[in-house]
């Protein structure tokens, strides 16, 4: 669809894998911004492997600027170019059938005009796709990889919040959009295999515990940003309770008992808690 502007962020990518993933959707959108948050030594090798490099604009950031800066850069370009939709992607995400997803996403919008964000059913492994629920699910938020946004909605919601840098930015925006009456739908039979870090399964007292061995810095942002989200006013009390349990308590337990570099990661969790409850950036993350 020529009315879709896409953006994909790269960070130390495998060039071949990134190109294959991009080719799964490149032919079905109008334009793509490739935003590199790490040095890409052979940009031409990446572009040469794309099915239509004429559609692509490549931006090399001089530092790791985070995901959200790339999203807002793409949003500005999409507005200026008169596009109707913004597609946001991650380098590690692999579509099963992107064209089918688009068809279903447009059908959902046609049936309910309040749906302005759609996303696929994201799984970590192809085996998990076997238990996909099917149908359409109306959820609190849609993960950023594979999400399709109606560009007109940003006139009411404002752009993505760059203070979040990387973690919780998708949740914050979706919850903010909900306050304006916009709805979010996940297409339950449109698959996206998305890697969440380095997946490792552990056994403890008969239970399977999955960790992703993120860096200590990533844990810091995850804890801090989700506390900001809880405090922002966009998250209902019941959801805030779940967010604290999942992103603070469980992160601490995984870092302490199941991952490498435990000392650094536990320290990062505590720094995230400290900064999450400070008011240094309160004017940026609080509910307007």
N, C-alpha and C positions, 0 to 999 in steps of 0.2 A: 504493500500500500504506500503510495507516494506521499501520503499525508502524515507519515510517522517519522519522527526524528529520533534516532537512537543514540545512546551513549554507553560505552563500556570502559571501565577503569582497569588498568594493568599495573601489576606490581610484581617485579621479578618473574615474568611469565615464562612458561615453556612456549616458544614462538610457534612451533608446529601445532600444539594443542590449542593455543589461543586462536590461531587462524581457523582451525577446523570448527571450533565452537562459534566463531563469528560468522562463518559461511553458512551455518544452519539457519540464520535469519537475515543476513545481509541483503539477499535478493528480494526480500519481501518488505523492505522499508525504503524510505526515500533518501535518507542521509544518515551517516553515522559519525559521531565524534569518538575517536580513540584517544583516551586521556591516560598518559603514562606517568605514574607516580614514582617510578624508578627509572634509571637510565636504560634505554633500549639500544644496545650497541649496534644492532643491525636492523634498523627500522625498515629498510628496503626488503629484507628477507621476509618480514611479516607482510608488508603490502603486496609483495609478489605472489604470496600464497592465497590472497583474498580473491573471491570470485568476481568482484567489481570494485577495484580500488578507486575508481573515479568518484564513487559515492562517499569517500572517506576523507575526513579531516583529522590529521594527527597532531596532537599537542603533547609536547614533552615538558612536564613540570620541572622546575629547577629544584624541587624538594618534594617530599611526600606530603602533598597538600590535603590528603584525605579524600574520601569518596564524595562528600557533600559539595565541595567546591566544584568538582567535575559535573555533578548533577545540575547545579545552578548555571554553570557555563553553557551546558547543553540546552537548558531551558531558555536562556537568553537567545541563543542561536535559533531555537525552534520558533520562538515568538517572532523574531525578526524575519524568518523565512516563511511565515504564514502556515506553519504546520499545525495540525489538529491534535496530535498525540505525541507523548514523550515515552519512549521505551528505555528502561534502565537495566543494564546488564552487568554481570560479573564475568571475569575472564574464565573462571572455572565452571561455569554453568553450561550444560549441554541440553539442548532441546530434543524432545522426541519428535514432535511435529509442530513446528512454529506456525505454519500456515493454518493448520486446524485450530490452534489456540486463538489466532486472530479472528477467525470466523465465529468461534464461540463467544469470544469477548465482545464482539460487535453485536451479536444476537442478544446477549445479556443487557447491553446498553440500550438496544432498541426496545426491549421489554420493560426496562425500568430506567427512566431518565435520571434518577438520583444516583445511579452507579457511575462513578467517575474514575475509579481505580479498579483494575482487574489484575489478577496474577495467576500463575499456574500452580499446580500441586507440586511442591518442591520436596524431593527426597534426596537422601545421601547416597543411596545405592540403587541399582536397577532392581534388586530383589524387593526393596521396599515398595516399588511401584506396583507390585502385584496386589498390594492391599489398599490401593487407591480407592477413595470412597465414591468417586463419580459424582455427577450432578454439580450444582452450584452451591457454594457455601458462602454465607455472608458473615465475615469475620471482623474483629476489631482492627486488624492491620494485615497488610500484604508485604512480604519481604521485598526488598528493593530489586533483587535480581529477577528479571522477568516481568516486572510490574509495568503496566501500561496506564499512563495518566492522561486525562483530558486536560489540555493546556488551559482552557478557559477557567478551570476551577482555581488556578493560581491567582486570578484577579481578586478572588475573595479570601483565599487562605494565606496569601503571601508565599514566598519561595521556601525552599528547604532551609532549615536552620543550620548554618555553618558552625555554630558553636559546638555541635555534637561531633563534628569531625568525621567519625566513622560509625561507632555503635549507637544504636537506638534512634538514629535519624529517621529510619523508615517508620518505626512505631510512633515517634513523636509527630511526624507529619500526618499519618493516618488518623491518629487520635484528634489532632487539631482539625483535620478536614471533617471529622464526624460532628464537631460542634457547629459546623455550617450546614449540616443536613446531608452531606455527601456519604455515600455508602461504598463499601469495598467488597468485591466478590472474588473468590478463588474458584477457578474452573477445575473441578475435581478429577476430570479425566484427561487433562492436558498436563503432561509430565515434564518436569525440569529436574535433571540430576544436578544437584548443587553441592559442592564440597565445602564443608564447614571445617576448615583447618585439617589437621592430621588426625583422622579418626582412629582411636584405639579402644578396644573393648576389654574391660576388666571384670573379673568375677570376685564378688565379696558377699560372703554368707548366702551363697546361692543366687545372688542378684547379679544381673548384667548392668554394669555401669560404663557408660560411654564418655570418653574424654576426647578433646580435640587438640590438646597440647599447644594452645595459642601462646604467644609470647607474653612476658610479664607486662609489657606496655599495652598490649591489647586487653589484658585483664583489667588494667587500670582504667582504660577508657570505658570498658563495658560496665564496671561497677559504678564509676562516677556518673556516667551518662544516664544510667537507669535510675539512679537516685535523683538526678535532676528531673527526669521524666516523672517520677513519683511526686516530686514536689511542685511540678509545673502547674498543676491544676487541670490538666487535660485527662489524666488517668483516674477513672473511678476507683473508689476505695477497694472494692473487691479485686480489681485488676492490679492495683498498687501492691496489695498483699502478695499476689502471685509473682509479680515482678521482683519484689525484694527477696522472696524465697528462691527464685530461679537464678537471678543474676548476682545476688550478693551471698546468700547462705550457701547455695550449691557450688558457686564458684570457689568460695573459700574451702569447702570440703574437698573438692577435686584438686585444688592446688596443694592442699596440705597432705593429702593421703595418696594421690594417684598419679601425679605428674612429675616430670623432671624439673630441675631448677626451682625446687619448692620454696626455698628461702626468698628468692627474688619475687616469686609470684604471690606468696602470702604478703610480703611487704607491699606489693602493688595493690592488692586488695584493700589493705588498710589505708593506703594513700588515696585510693579511690573513694573509700568511705569518708575520709576526712575532707577531701575536696568536694565531694558530693553534697556534704552538709554545710560547707562554707557558703557565703553569700557573695563571693567575688564576682561571679558572672550572673547574678540573679536577674538583672535587668534584661539579659539576653535569653534566658531559658524559661522565665516565668510566663504564665498564661497572660496574654494581653487582655 
